[in-house]
Amino acid sequence: MSDGTREGTEGTRRRGHRVWRILGALGLAAFLGVAIPAHFIDRYGQGDRARPANAIVVLGARVDERGEPGDSLRARTLHAVSLYKRGLAPKILCTGGIGDYPPSEAAAAAALARAHGVPAADLFLEEQSTSTRENALYAAKICREQGWGEVIVVSDPYHLWRARREFTRAGLIVHVSPARECARNQVLHRRFYWAAREVLMLARDVLRGM
């Protein structure tokens, strides 16, 4: 091999190594850019900040093909029932419209709460929302109508930082309380996935000016 050919080959190899180093650095930066805030969101959500309030708000989640609350909605509802029975609030507001399967997320949660001893008179339903932002806006409207200014918001741990943000922006005094007994929180790779996804959802909201 001539000196010129050898130098050309070495130059190509060095450029290739440089490109891979740059790509590796960018990949690491992207990973840390998601992993670090995801860790913060996860740690925030694990803390129970429930305080006496006017009502407990259950954020909607999936209803399964049988019309029953999915794993997360069941955990959220049962946690809200526990807070209600501890006397932290006299009313429960279930939120969420119809997703993949009927009934509405709110109706499925309310039925489960009734089955666990919550009187129908203490249950309120918000059945229009399809997002966290809509959960907050429509729930806040009901709260204002009922004269409730302070609420406990119940959701999966990964969801609570954004939920607190949205409900505060909707004009309520907010305390958050995590429903930890769900697969999204108890299975480690799911816990990381949902916390990372939440970082991307927050980034989306910031980019949209929300």
N, C-alpha and C positions, 0 to 999 in steps of 0.2 A: 504494500500500500504506500503511495507517495505521501510526502510530508503534507502536501496541500489537502489530500483526501483525509488524512488522519486528523488534521486540525479542524477540518469541516465536520467530521464525525464527532469530535470532542466538543465542538461548539454547539452542535445540535443536542448532544447529551446534556450539556450544562443548561441550555435553555429549557430542555424538558424538565430537568430537576427543579429549575427556578419556578416554572409554571406549577408543578406539583406542590412546591412549598407554599406558593401564593394561594392555591386552591385549598390546601390544608389549613392555612391560617384563616382564610375566609370561612371555611366550614366550622372551625373551632369557634370563631367569633359569633357565627350564627347560632351555634349550639348554646354557647354561654349567654347570648342575648335572649334566648328563650328560657334556658334552664334556671338562670338566677332569678328573674321575676316569677317564674313558675314556683320556685321554692318559697319565695315570699308569700305568694297567693295561697299556697298550700298551708304554710304555717299560720297565716292569718285565719284561715278557715277552720282550723282545728280548735281554735279557742271559742268557748261558749260565753257570749256576752249578753245572755238573756237577762232582762230586768223587768219588773212589773210594768205593764203597758195596757193600752186599751184593747188590743186585739193581737192575735197571732196570725201572720200571713204565711200560708203554705204556697210556695212557688210550684207551678205545674211541671210535670214531667210525663214521660211516655205512659200511655194506657195500652195494655197488650191486646191480642186478638180476641181474648175472652171478655173484654170490657173491664178487666180488673187493673188496678194500679200496677205498673211495672215496679221493678226493684227499687228505683230511686224514689218514685212517688209514694210507694208504700212506706219507705223509711222516713221520708219527710212528714207524711201524715201522722204516723205513729209517734214521731218525736213531738209534733205539735200537740197531739192528744196528751202526751206526758206533761208538757209544759202547762197545758190547760188544767189538768188534774192537780198539778202542784199549786194552782191558784195564781199563776203569773199573769194571766189575762182571762177575761170572762167570755170572750168571743173568738171564733176561728174563722178566718176568711180564706177560702180555697180559691186558687186562681188557675186559669188555663183553659183554652178553647179545645176544639176537637182536633186531634192529630191524625195519625194513621188509622186509628180505630175509634169508634164511639164507645162510650159517651164522652163528654168533655172531660178534660183532666180535672177540672174543678168538681164536677159531679161525681167522678170516681173517687176522689179524695174524700168528699163529704160523706159518701156512702160508707167508706171504711171508717171514718170518724164516728158516724152514728153506730156502726156495729161494735165500736169499742166504748160506747157509753156516753158520747157527747149528744146532748139533746138537739133536735133539729132547730129549735129556737135560737141556739147559740152558734149556728153555722150560717155563714154567708157565702155566696158564690159569685165569682167573676168569671164569665165563660166566653169572653171575646179574645183574650190575649193570645198571641202566638210567639212572643219573644220576651226577654227579661225587661226590656224597656216598656213594652206594652203591659206586662204584669204590673209594673210600678205605676204607670199612668192611670190604668183603669182601676187598680186597687185603691190608689190615692183618692180617686173620685168617690168611690164607695165610702172610704174613711171620712172624707169631708162631709158627706151626706149624713153619716152616723155620729158626727162630732168626735171622731177619733183622731188624735194628733200624734199618738205615740204607738209604735207597733214593734213586735218581735217578728223578724223575717226568718223563716226556716227554709233551708235548702241544703244541697250537698256542700261539703266544706269548700271545694274548689270554686264554687259559684258565689260565695258570700261577699267577697270584696266588691265585685261588680254589682251585685244585688243591693248592697248598702249604698253604693254610689248612686244607682238609679232611683232608689226610694227616697234618698235624701234630696236629690234633685227634684223629685216630685212633691217636696214640701213636707215630708214627715220626719219625726224624730224616730230614728231607727236603731234597734238593737238586733244583732244577728245571733242565730243559734244553729249549730251544725247538726244535720242528720247523718251521723257517722256510720250507722249500721247498713251500709249499702255496698255493693260490689265496686262501685266507682271509687270508693274510699278504702275499702279493705283489701282489694287486690292491687298489689304494688304497681304493676305496669299500667293498669287502668288509672290509678291515682295520678301517675306522672303524665299520662296521655291527656287526661281531662284538665289538669293544671296547665299544661303546655298549650292546649287548645284555648284555654281561657286567656292566656297572654295574647294569642293571635286575635281573639275577639275584641280585646281591649285595644290592641293596636288598630284594628279596623275602625273602631268607634272614634279613636283619636284622629285618624286620617279623614274620617267623614265629618269631623267637627262636632261629634255628638257628646 
